[in-house]
Amino acid sequence: MRRTAVIAVVVALAASLVGAALMPRVPRLGAQVTGDDDLARLARTAVPDPKGHRGLAVALVENGRIRTAGLGDRDADGRPVEAGTAFEIGSVTKVLTGMLLADQAAAGVVHPDDRLGATWPTLTGPARDVTLAELASHRAGLPRLAPGSVLGWARILWSNVSGGNPYAGQDIDTVRNAADRVSPDAAERGEVHYSNLGPSLLGHALAAKAGVAYPDLLRARLLQPLGMNATVVATHAADLPADRAHGGRAAGRPLDPWSGMGYAPAGVGPWSTAEDLGRLAAATLAGTAPGADATTARFREDENNRVGYGWFTTRHGDHEVVWHNGATSGFRSYLGFERATGRAVVVLGNTDKGVEPIGRRLLGVPEKEAGEAASLAPVWIGAGLAVAFTFLGGLSLLRTARRRELDRVTVVAAVVWAFAYLGLAHRMGDWSVVPAWLWPVGAGLSVAGATVAVTRWSALPVVDARVPWRRLLSVASSLLAAVLALAAVSD
C-alpha cells in the first residue's frame, strides 16, 4: 500500500505539471488600440479589472461630437477591435423596440394605450388585453420567457451547457402561441417586472400593424434614418455580420452566437457597432432620433429607478442616467446618456463579463456609485462549478479504487467520469473568479485515483455482481452520460 501511495503521488505530481499547460486560460483585455487614442486611454482607466475581458468597442458623445475607439481583440486569433466591429447587443435592442412604439405613436399609426389584440388581431388569448405601453415598460404582468414544454426546457439547458444557441427554432409563432396561452399576472400587472416576452410581442405587433417583418420595420423607421447601416438582425446564421467579434465566457470558452426571429425585438439576433450606436446615442440625446420620446421616464419602479418605453432612468448619487444594457451568452453591452452633462456612451464587450461599470464611469459616475457589472447568473454558480467539477471526479475515483469489493467495469466508469468532470470544470467553471491553478491540481488527483485503480486491475473480476447484466447496463448508461457530457462541452 505504501509503495502504491508513493507511485500515485509521483504520477499525480507529473500529471499536475502537464495539466498546468492545459489549464483554463482566462482572457485579458489586450493592448491593441484602434480609433481615438485619448478615448482608448480613458476607457482603459475605466475598466475595473482587465481580467475576463477580451475586447471592447467604445463610443463617447460630448457636445454633439462622436468619438470611437477599439481596445483588445475581437477574437482568439488576435484581430483588433475596431469602431466598425459588430457585436451582439442583446437587450439594448429593447430601446429600439420602445422607440419604434414612440415613433409609430407619433405617426398616428398606434396609440400607447392600444390593446395588443387590437394591434395584432390574430392573437386570441388573455394577453391580447395588455396595452402596448405596458409591454414596452415591463408592466404587463407577463413572465420573462414564454412557458415551454419539458422538452423545450431540456433543449435550452443543453444549449447553455454546450454553449449553443438556446433560442434556435423559436420563431414568431413561438411568442404568438405563448401570448395565446399565458395569462398576465394580475398581482404584477402595473408593476415593473422585467420580461423578454413582452417586448418581443410588442415588436412583432407593431410589425404586423405595418404589414412587414420586425427587422424591416426597424430598418425603415429607425436604422436607415439614423444611418445605422451596420446594424442587422440575424434571424439565421447566414445573416451574421462578416468580420464580427467572437463571443465567449470570461473564463475563455468560445460560445455560439444567438439568432432567431421570435425574440428578436427583445435582443436575440441583433448586432451593432460602436459607430452605429454612437449615432443612436447622439441623436437620442439631441431629441432628433425617431421615437426619442421613448426615453421619457413615465413609470416608477422604485426610489432610484423609473422606466419609459424600453429605456430605464436610474439615479447614481448626483447623476441621473438614461440607459439599457444587454447580455447574451458571450457578449455584454451598455448604452447610456445623461441629459444634465450632454454626454452619452456606448460600451460593447465580447465576453460575458459585464461592461456596465465601464459605461457609468465614462459618464462621470464616481467609482463607488458605478456599481458592479450585471450578471445572468450569480458569480458563485460558475465558481462552484469550477471547484466542484475539478475535484469531484478525482475524489470519487480514489474512493472507488480503494473499495474492497470492486470490478473492472466499475473502475472504467469511475475513470471516465473523473476525466469527464475535469472537462466540465474546464469548460463550464468561471475561472475568472477561481484560481486556474486549481484545475491541474484536480487533474493530478484524478490521475492519482486512476493509478491506484491500475495497480489493482489484474486482481479484479470483470463483473462482480449477482446479476451481471444489471451491473453492465448500469455502467453502460453511466458511460453514455459521461460521453454526452464531454460532447456537450467540446468545441
C-alpha positions as CSV (number, residue, x, y, z in Angstrom):
1,M,0.0,0.0,0.0
2,R,2.8,2.4,0.8
3,R,4.5,1.7,-2.5
4,T,1.2,2.3,-4.3
5,A,0.7,5.5,-2.5
6,V,4.2,6.7,-3.4
7,I,3.7,5.8,-7.1
8,A,0.3,7.6,-7.1
9,V,1.8,10.8,-5.6
10,V,4.7,10.9,-8.1
11,V,2.4,10.3,-11.0
12,A,-0.1,12.9,-9.7
13,L,2.7,15.5,-9.5
14,A,3.7,14.7,-13.0
15,A,0.1,15.0,-14.2
16,S,-0.3,18.3,-12.5
17,L,2.7,19.7,-14.3
18,V,1.2,18.5,-17.6
19,G,-2.2,19.9,-16.5
20,A,-0.6,23.3,-16.0
21,A,-0.1,23.5,-19.7
22,L,-3.7,22.6,-20.3
23,M,-5.4,24.6,-17.6
24,P,-8.1,27.2,-18.4
25,R,-6.7,30.4,-19.9
26,V,-8.7,33.4,-18.8
27,P,-8.7,36.3,-21.4
28,R,-7.4,39.7,-20.5
29,L,-8.1,43.0,-22.3
30,G,-5.4,43.1,-25.0
31,A,-3.1,46.0,-25.5
32,Q,-4.2,46.7,-29.1
33,V,-5.9,50.1,-29.7
34,T,-7.7,51.5,-32.7
35,G,-9.5,54.8,-33.2
36,D,-9.3,57.7,-30.8
37,D,-6.2,57.2,-28.6
38,D,-7.4,59.6,-25.9
39,L,-10.7,57.8,-25.6
40,A,-9.0,54.4,-25.6
41,R,-6.8,55.6,-22.7
42,L,-9.8,57.0,-20.9
43,A,-11.8,53.7,-21.4
44,R,-8.9,51.6,-20.2
45,T,-8.7,53.6,-16.9
46,A,-12.5,52.9,-16.5
47,V,-12.0,49.2,-16.6
48,P,-12.1,47.9,-13.0
49,D,-10.2,44.7,-13.9
50,P,-8.9,43.7,-17.4
51,K,-9.2,40.0,-16.4
52,G,-12.2,38.4,-18.2
53,H,-12.4,40.9,-21.0
54,R,-11.1,40.2,-24.4
55,G,-12.1,43.2,-26.5
56,L,-14.1,46.4,-26.1
57,A,-15.6,48.8,-28.5
58,V,-16.4,52.3,-27.1
59,A,-18.2,55.4,-28.3
60,L,-18.4,58.7,-26.4
61,V,-20.6,61.6,-27.3
62,E,-19.8,65.0,-25.9
63,N,-21.1,68.3,-27.3
64,G,-22.6,66.6,-30.2
65,R,-19.2,65.0,-31.2
66,I,-18.9,61.2,-31.5
67,R,-15.6,59.6,-30.7
68,T,-14.9,55.9,-31.1
69,A,-12.2,53.5,-30.0
70,G,-11.4,49.8,-30.0
71,L,-9.5,48.0,-27.3
72,G,-8.1,44.5,-27.3
73,D,-9.0,41.6,-29.6
74,R,-12.2,40.8,-31.5
75,D,-11.4,37.0,-31.5
76,A,-9.0,34.3,-30.3
77,D,-6.8,35.0,-33.4
78,G,-5.9,38.4,-32.0
79,R,-7.5,40.6,-34.7
80,P,-8.1,44.1,-33.2
81,V,-11.5,45.5,-32.3
82,E,-12.4,48.5,-34.4
83,A,-15.2,51.0,-34.2
84,G,-16.9,49.1,-37.1
85,T,-16.6,45.7,-35.5
86,A,-20.1,44.2,-35.0
87,F,-21.0,42.8,-31.5
88,E,-24.2,41.2,-30.3
89,I,-26.1,43.9,-28.4
90,G,-28.7,41.7,-26.7
91,S,-31.3,43.6,-24.7
92,V,-30.1,47.0,-25.9
93,T,-32.5,46.1,-28.7
94,K,-35.4,46.8,-26.3
95,V,-34.7,50.5,-26.5
96,L,-35.0,50.2,-30.3
97,T,-38.3,48.5,-29.9
98,G,-39.5,51.1,-27.4
99,M,-38.5,53.8,-29.9
100,L,-40.5,52.1,-32.6
101,L,-43.6,52.4,-30.4
102,A,-43.0,56.1,-29.7
103,D,-42.3,56.6,-33.5
104,Q,-45.5,54.8,-34.6
105,A,-47.5,56.6,-31.9
106,A,-46.2,60.0,-33.1
107,A,-47.1,59.0,-36.7
108,G,-50.7,58.2,-35.5
109,V,-50.4,54.5,-36.5
110,V,-51.0,53.3,-32.9
111,H,-51.6,54.7,-29.5
112,P,-49.6,53.6,-26.5
113,D,-52.8,52.6,-24.7
114,D,-54.0,50.4,-27.6
115,R,-54.6,46.8,-26.6
116,L,-52.2,44.2,-28.0
117,G,-55.1,42.3,-29.6
118,A,-56.2,45.4,-31.5
119,T,-52.7,45.9,-32.9
120,W,-52.2,42.1,-33.6
121,P,-55.7,40.8,-34.3
122,T,-54.6,37.1,-34.8
123,L,-54.0,36.9,-31.0
124,T,-56.8,35.2,-29.1
125,G,-55.5,34.6,-25.6
126,P,-55.7,36.7,-22.4
127,A,-52.5,38.6,-23.2
128,R,-54.3,40.4,-26.0
129,D,-55.8,42.7,-23.4
130,V,-52.5,44.2,-22.2
131,T,-51.5,47.6,-23.7
132,L,-48.6,48.5,-25.9
133,A,-47.2,50.8,-23.2
134,E,-47.4,48.0,-20.6
135,L,-45.4,45.8,-22.9
136,A,-42.7,48.5,-23.6
137,S,-42.3,49.2,-19.9
138,H,-42.3,45.6,-18.5
139,R,-45.6,46.3,-16.7
140,A,-47.8,43.8,-18.5
141,G,-47.6,41.1,-15.8
142,L,-46.0,38.6,-18.3
143,P,-43.3,36.1,-17.5
144,R,-39.7,36.6,-18.5
145,L,-39.9,34.0,-21.2
146,A,-42.7,32.0,-22.9
147,P,-43.7,29.0,-20.8
148,G,-42.3,25.9,-22.6
149,S,-42.6,22.1,-22.6
150,V,-40.2,19.8,-20.7
151,L,-38.5,19.1,-24.0
152,G,-38.1,22.8,-24.7
153,W,-36.6,23.5,-21.3
154,A,-34.3,20.5,-21.8
155,R,-33.1,21.9,-25.1
156,I,-32.4,25.3,-23.5
157,L,-30.5,23.6,-20.7
158,W,-28.5,21.6,-23.2
159,S,-27.7,24.8,-25.2
160,N,-26.5,26.5,-22.0
161,V,-24.2,23.6,-21.2
162,S,-22.9,23.2,-24.8
163,G,-22.6,26.9,-25.5
164,G,-25.1,26.7,-28.3
165,N,-28.0,29.0,-29.2
166,P,-30.9,28.4,-26.7
167,Y,-33.3,30.3,-29.0
168,A,-32.7,28.2,-32.1
169,G,-36.0,27.4,-33.8
170,Q,-38.1,29.9,-31.8
171,D,-39.9,32.0,-34.4
172,I,-42.8,34.4,-34.4
173,D,-45.2,31.6,-33.8
174,T,-43.4,30.8,-30.6
175,V,-44.2,34.1,-29.0
176,R,-47.6,34.4,-30.6
177,N,-48.6,31.0,-29.2
178,A,-47.2,32.0,-25.9
179,A,-49.4,35.1,-25.9
180,D,-52.4,32.8,-26.5
181,R,-51.5,30.5,-23.6
182,V,-50.2,32.8,-20.9
183,S,-52.4,34.9,-18.6
184,P,-51.0,38.2,-17.3
185,D,-50.4,38.1,-13.5
186,A,-52.9,40.4,-12.0
187,A,-50.8,41.0,-9.0
188,E,-47.8,42.0,-11.1
189,R,-49.6,43.9,-13.8
190,G,-48.9,47.6,-13.5
191,E,-45.5,47.0,-11.7
192,V,-42.2,46.7,-13.4
193,H,-41.1,43.0,-13.8
194,Y,-38.5,42.5,-16.5
195,S,-39.7,40.5,-19.4
196,N,-38.3,39.3,-22.7
197,L,-41.7,38.0,-23.9
198,G,-43.4,41.5,-23.5
199,P,-41.0,43.5,-25.8
200,S,-41.0,40.6,-28.3
201,L,-44.8,40.7,-28.5
202,L,-44.6,44.5,-28.9
203,G,-42.1,44.4,-31.7
204,H,-44.0,41.8,-33.7
205,A,-47.3,43.5,-33.1
206,L,-46.0,46.8,-34.4
207,A,-44.6,45.0,-37.4
208,A,-47.9,43.2,-38.0
209,K,-49.7,46.5,-37.9
210,A,-47.3,47.9,-40.5
211,G,-47.6,44.7,-42.7
212,V,-43.9,43.9,-42.6
213,A,-41.5,41.8,-40.5
214,Y,-39.9,43.3,-37.4
215,P,-36.4,43.7,-39.0
216,D,-37.8,45.5,-41.9
217,L,-39.8,47.9,-39.8
218,L,-36.8,48.6,-37.6
219,R,-34.6,49.3,-40.6
220,A,-37.1,51.6,-42.3
221,R,-38.2,53.6,-39.3
222,L,-35.1,53.9,-37.2
223,L,-31.9,52.4,-38.6
224,Q,-31.9,54.0,-42.1
225,P,-32.9,57.5,-40.9
226,L,-30.0,57.5,-38.4
227,G,-27.5,56.0,-40.9
228,M,-27.1,52.8,-38.8
229,N,-26.2,50.8,-41.8
230,A,-24.1,48.2,-39.9
231,T,-26.8,47.2,-37.5
232,V,-28.6,44.0,-38.5
233,V,-31.0,41.5,-37.1
234,A,-29.6,38.0,-37.6
235,T,-32.6,35.7,-37.7
236,H,-30.5,32.9,-39.2
237,A,-26.8,32.0,-39.0
238,A,-26.4,33.2,-42.6
239,D,-27.3,36.8,-41.5
240,L,-24.3,37.1,-39.1
241,P,-22.1,40.1,-40.0
242,A,-18.7,39.4,-41.6
243,D,-15.6,40.2,-39.5
244,R,-17.8,40.3,-36.4
245,A,-16.4,39.9,-32.9
246,H,-16.5,36.4,-31.5
247,G,-18.1,35.9,-28.1
248,G,-17.1,33.8,-25.2
249,R,-17.1,33.3,-21.5
250,A,-14.9,35.4,-19.2
251,A,-13.2,32.1,-18.4
252,G,-12.2,31.8,-22.1
253,R,-14.6,29.3,-23.6
254,P,-16.0,30.3,-27.1
255,L,-19.7,30.4,-27.5
256,D,-22.1,30.3,-30.4
257,P,-23.9,33.5,-31.4
258,W,-27.7,33.8,-30.9
259,S,-30.0,34.1,-33.8
260,G,-33.8,33.8,-34.3
261,M,-36.9,35.8,-35.1
262,G,-39.1,35.1,-32.2
263,Y,-37.3,37.1,-29.5
264,A,-35.5,39.4,-31.9
265,P,-37.4,42.6,-30.6
266,A,-36.1,41.7,-27.1
267,G,-32.5,41.1,-28.2
268,V,-31.9,37.7,-29.8
269,G,-30.1,38.2,-33.1
270,P,-29.4,42.0,-33.3
271,W,-25.8,43.1,-33.9
272,S,-24.4,46.6,-34.0
273,T,-21.2,48.6,-33.8
274,A,-19.9,51.4,-31.6
275,E,-20.2,53.7,-34.5
276,D,-23.8,52.9,-35.2
277,L,-24.9,53.0,-31.5
278,G,-22.9,56.2,-31.1
279,R,-25.1,57.8,-33.8
280,L,-28.2,56.5,-32.0
281,A,-27.0,57.9,-28.7
282,A,-26.2,61.3,-30.1
283,A,-29.5,61.7,-31.9
284,T,-31.5,60.4,-28.9
285,L,-29.7,62.8,-26.6
286,A,-30.4,65.6,-29.0
287,G,-34.0,64.6,-29.3
288,T,-33.8,64.2,-33.1
289,A,-33.9,60.4,-33.3
290,P,-37.2,58.8,-34.4
291,G,-39.1,57.8,-31.3
292,A,-36.7,59.7,-29.0
293,D,-39.6,60.4,-26.7
294,A,-39.4,56.7,-25.6
295,T,-36.6,57.8,-23.2
296,T,-39.1,59.8,-21.1
297,A,-39.4,58.2,-17.7
298,R,-43.1,57.5,-17.4
299,F,-43.4,54.8,-14.7
300,R,-41.8,54.4,-11.3
301,E,-40.0,51.1,-10.4
302,D,-38.5,52.1,-7.1
303,E,-36.9,55.0,-5.3
304,N,-34.0,55.3,-7.8
305,N,-35.4,53.7,-10.9
306,R,-38.0,54.7,-13.5
307,V,-38.8,53.3,-16.9
308,G,-40.0,54.7,-20.2
309,Y,-40.6,52.7,-23.4
310,G,-37.6,50.3,-23.2
311,W,-35.3,52.9,-21.5
312,F,-34.5,52.9,-17.8
313,T,-33.7,56.0,-15.8
314,T,-31.5,55.4,-12.7
315,R,-30.1,57.8,-10.2
316,H,-26.4,57.2,-9.2
317,G,-25.7,59.7,-6.5
318,D,-25.8,63.1,-8.2
319,H,-26.1,61.6,-11.7
320,E,-29.3,60.6,-13.4
321,V,-28.6,58.2,-16.3
322,V,-30.9,57.0,-19.0
323,W,-29.7,53.6,-20.1
324,H,-30.1,50.0,-21.1
325,N,-27.7,47.1,-21.1
326,G,-27.5,43.8,-22.9
327,A,-26.4,40.3,-22.2
328,T,-26.2,37.3,-24.5
329,S,-24.2,34.1,-23.7
330,G,-20.9,35.6,-25.0
331,F,-21.4,39.4,-25.2
332,R,-22.2,42.4,-23.0
333,S,-23.3,45.9,-24.0
334,Y,-24.2,49.2,-22.4
335,L,-25.8,52.3,-23.8
336,G,-26.5,55.3,-21.6
337,F,-26.6,59.1,-21.5
338,E,-27.0,61.9,-19.0
339,R,-29.0,64.9,-20.1
340,A,-27.5,67.2,-17.5
341,T,-24.0,66.8,-18.9
342,G,-24.9,66.2,-22.5
343,R,-22.7,63.1,-22.5
344,A,-23.6,59.6,-23.9
345,V,-21.6,56.4,-24.0
346,V,-21.6,53.0,-25.7
347,V,-19.6,50.1,-24.4
348,L,-19.6,46.7,-26.2
349,G,-17.7,43.6,-24.9
350,N,-17.1,40.2,-26.4
351,T,-17.2,38.1,-23.2
352,D,-19.8,37.5,-20.6
353,K,-18.1,39.9,-18.2
354,G,-20.3,42.9,-17.6
355,V,-19.4,46.4,-19.0
356,E,-21.9,48.5,-17.1
357,P,-19.4,49.9,-14.6
358,I,-17.2,51.0,-17.5
359,G,-20.0,52.8,-19.2
360,R,-21.1,54.5,-16.0
361,R,-17.6,55.7,-15.1
362,L,-17.2,57.1,-18.7
363,L,-20.4,59.1,-18.0
364,G,-18.7,60.6,-15.0
365,V,-20.3,58.5,-12.3
366,P,-17.8,58.0,-9.4
367,E,-16.4,54.6,-9.0
368,K,-18.2,54.0,-5.7
369,E,-21.5,54.8,-7.4
370,A,-20.8,52.9,-10.6
371,G,-21.6,49.6,-9.0
372,E,-20.9,46.1,-10.1
373,A,-21.4,44.5,-13.5
374,A,-24.8,42.8,-14.2
375,S,-24.7,39.1,-14.5
376,L,-27.0,36.5,-15.9
377,A,-26.2,34.2,-13.0
378,P,-24.6,34.8,-9.6
379,V,-20.8,34.6,-9.5
380,W,-20.9,31.7,-7.0
381,I,-22.5,29.4,-9.6
382,G,-19.6,29.5,-12.0
383,A,-17.1,29.4,-9.2
384,G,-18.9,26.5,-7.6
385,L,-19.0,24.5,-10.8
386,A,-15.2,25.1,-11.3
387,V,-14.3,23.8,-7.8
388,A,-16.8,21.0,-7.6
389,F,-16.2,19.5,-11.0
390,T,-12.4,19.9,-10.7
391,F,-12.2,17.7,-7.6
392,L,-15.4,15.6,-7.6
393,G,-14.2,13.1,-10.1
394,G,-10.8,12.6,-8.6
395,L,-12.1,12.2,-5.1
396,S,-14.8,9.8,-6.2
397,L,-12.3,7.7,-8.2
398,L,-9.9,7.5,-5.3
399,R,-12.7,6.3,-3.1
400,T,-13.8,3.7,-5.7
401,A,-10.3,2.4,-6.3
402,R,-9.9,1.7,-2.6
403,R,-13.1,-0.3,-2.2
404,R,-12.7,-3.9,-1.2
405,E,-15.4,-5.1,-3.5
406,L,-14.6,-3.9,-6.9
407,D,-14.7,-5.0,-10.6
408,R,-13.2,-3.7,-13.8
409,V,-16.3,-2.3,-15.4
410,T,-16.9,-0.1,-12.3
411,V,-13.3,1.1,-12.5
412,V,-13.7,2.0,-16.1
413,A,-16.8,4.0,-15.4
414,A,-15.2,5.8,-12.5
415,V,-12.1,6.7,-14.6
416,V,-14.2,8.0,-17.5
417,W,-16.3,10.1,-15.1
418,A,-13.3,11.5,-13.4
419,F,-12.0,12.9,-16.6
420,A,-15.4,13.9,-17.8
421,Y,-15.7,16.1,-14.7
422,L,-12.4,17.7,-15.5
423,G,-13.7,18.6,-18.9
424,L,-16.9,20.0,-17.5
425,A,-14.8,22.1,-15.0
426,H,-12.5,23.3,-17.7
427,R,-15.4,24.5,-20.0
428,M,-18.1,25.5,-17.5
429,G,-16.3,26.8,-14.5
430,D,-15.8,30.6,-14.0
431,W,-12.0,30.7,-13.9
432,S,-12.1,34.5,-13.9
433,V,-13.1,34.1,-10.3
434,V,-11.5,30.8,-9.2
435,P,-7.6,30.4,-9.5
436,A,-6.9,28.5,-12.6
437,W,-4.1,26.5,-11.0
438,L,-6.7,24.5,-9.1
439,W,-7.5,22.7,-12.3
440,P,-4.1,21.0,-12.7
441,V,-4.3,20.0,-9.0
442,G,-7.7,18.3,-9.8
443,A,-6.1,16.6,-12.8
444,G,-3.4,15.3,-10.6
445,L,-5.9,14.0,-8.1
446,S,-7.8,12.1,-10.9
447,V,-4.6,10.6,-12.3
448,A,-3.7,9.5,-8.7
449,G,-7.0,7.7,-8.5
450,A,-6.5,6.1,-11.8
451,T,-3.0,4.9,-10.8
452,V,-4.4,3.3,-7.6
453,A,-7.0,1.5,-9.7
454,V,-4.5,0.3,-12.3
455,T,-2.4,-1.3,-9.5
456,R,-5.4,-3.5,-8.6
457,W,-6.6,-4.1,-12.2
458,S,-5.1,-7.6,-12.7
459,A,-6.7,-9.0,-9.5
460,L,-10.2,-7.7,-10.3
461,P,-13.0,-9.6,-11.8
462,V,-14.6,-8.2,-15.0
463,V,-18.0,-8.0,-13.3
464,D,-18.7,-8.6,-9.6
465,A,-22.4,-8.8,-9.2
466,R,-25.2,-11.3,-8.6
467,V,-26.9,-10.2,-11.7
468,P,-24.1,-9.2,-14.2
469,W,-26.3,-7.8,-16.9
470,R,-27.8,-5.2,-14.5
471,R,-24.3,-4.1,-13.5
472,L,-23.3,-3.9,-17.2
473,L,-26.4,-1.9,-18.1
474,S,-25.8,0.5,-15.2
475,V,-22.2,1.1,-16.2
476,A,-23.1,1.4,-19.9
477,S,-25.7,4.1,-19.1
478,S,-23.2,5.9,-16.9
479,L,-20.6,5.8,-19.6
480,L,-23.1,7.2,-22.1
481,A,-23.9,10.1,-19.8
482,A,-20.2,10.8,-19.4
483,V,-19.7,10.8,-23.2
484,L,-22.7,13.1,-23.7
485,A,-21.3,15.5,-21.0
486,L,-17.9,15.6,-22.7
487,A,-19.6,16.1,-26.1
488,A,-21.7,19.0,-24.8
489,V,-18.6,21.0,-23.7
490,S,-16.4,20.1,-26.7
491,D,-16.0,22.6,-29.5
